[in-house]
Amino acid sequence: MWQDGMDTTQFIDDLGDTATGRRLPNAHFWSATYMRIVTDPKTLFTHVRDVRNYWHFSTEGGGLDEIANQSERVVVTSVYR
């Protein structure tokens, strides 16, 4: 788990341990978040908030190659009266 002040390298190592329960060489992790917001130009009220999260985790070496690609999408629609 991420802790304040934690070195990114340590986080990636811990992630490799947590994901598989064993020490993995060359663990790789990346993530991206895209957000789209649709507003009413007159009032600036938000009508739609569309958030997409993507992440990738992989390991290399020792015949333990593993890849995990995940994504999540959350769409929130608002109506004002």
Secondary structure, DSSP 8 states (H G I E B T S, - for coil): ---TT--HHHHHHHHHHHHHSS--SS-EEEEEEEEEEEE-TTT--EEEEEEEEEEEEEE-STT--EEEEEEEEEEEE----
